[in-house]
Amino acid sequence: DVKVTQSSRYLVKRTGEKVFLECVQDMDHENMFWYRQDPGLGLRLIYFSYDVKMKEKGDIPEGYSVSREKKERFSLILESASTNQTSMYLCASRKGQKLNNEQFFGPGTRLTVL
Amino acid sequence: AQSVTQLDSQVPVFEEAPVELRCNYSSSVSVYLFWYVQYPNQGLQLLLKYLSGSTLVKGINGFEAEFNKSQTSFHLRKPSVHISDTAEYFCAVSMIIQGAQKLVFGQGTRLTINP
């Protein structure tokens, strides 16, 4: 079974803090994704990565950066957290480049920025 | 622009009643379609997917969906729901956008089952 884990289920940070969200997958998937989930908006893609040290901007990259130093790990970084980044963050991974391959999701991190 | 629309943000139904969650997409090219389910305080889990072939797709937990190319729809159905089906359901379309493979999600439908 594919397993995608995220470092924290709940996180509370203060405005201006630097925040790291970690994601690890154990199935050697090439592709990894970060989404944020907000009520009524579904999931929106922040960043994704096709390979180690590669990163691509998604639909809402502003205020975020990512790091992929190892194949199994994909980190989302909030350089200076703001209250409008309070959200649920979901990490996902996918094998290969076929469009019909499903994405596997982690349990999510609910981030609150005060 | 490519998009996915889930027409109902909330759907309340009684236990053992049938349910249909609607999904429409817009795309001028071939797509692959997915339904994901998110139980409370969990991540997303694949319910079913349409890749090609038969337009009626069966998934887990008794759910099925029908792909209708002419109406660009992929509605999710279950003939008799259970309390445990209470969750949020997301329709998603896999497509290439500006050279990148992306999964585009609908806004989600919250299904509430009442006893």
Boltz contact constraints between the chains, C-beta under 6 A:
constraints:
  - contact:
      token1: [A, 40]
      token2: [B, 107]
      max_distance: 6.0
  - contact:
      token1: [A, 42]
      token2: [B, 105]
      max_distance: 6.0
  - contact:
      token1: [A, 42]
      token2: [B, 106]
      max_distance: 6.0
  - contact:
      token1: [A, 42]
      token2: [B, 107]
      max_distance: 6.0
  - contact:
      token1: [A, 42]
      token2: [B, 108]
      max_distance: 6.0
  - contact:
      token1: [A, 43]
      token2: [B, 105]
      max_distance: 6.0
  - contact:
      token1: [A, 99]
      token2: [B, 32]
      max_distance: 6.0
  - contact:
      token1: [A, 99]
      token2: [B, 94]
      max_distance: 6.0
  - contact:
      token1: [A, 99]
      token2: [B, 101]
      max_distance: 6.0
  - contact:
      token1: [A, 100]
      token2: [B, 32]
      max_distance: 6.0
  - contact:
      token1: [A, 100]
      token2: [B, 51]
      max_distance: 6.0
  - contact:
      token1: [A, 102]
      token2: [B, 46]
      max_distance: 6.0
  - contact:
      token1: [A, 103]
      token2: [B, 103]
      max_distance: 6.0
  - contact:
      token1: [A, 105]
      token2: [B, 43]
      max_distance: 6.0
  - contact:
      token1: [A, 105]
      token2: [B, 44]
      max_distance: 6.0
  - contact:
      token1: [A, 106]
      token2: [B, 43]
      max_distance: 6.0
  - contact:
      token1: [A, 107]
      token2: [B, 42]
      max_distance: 6.0
  - contact:
      token1: [A, 107]
      token2: [B, 43]
      max_distance: 6.0
  - contact:
      token1: [A, 108]
      token2: [B, 43]
      max_distance: 6.0
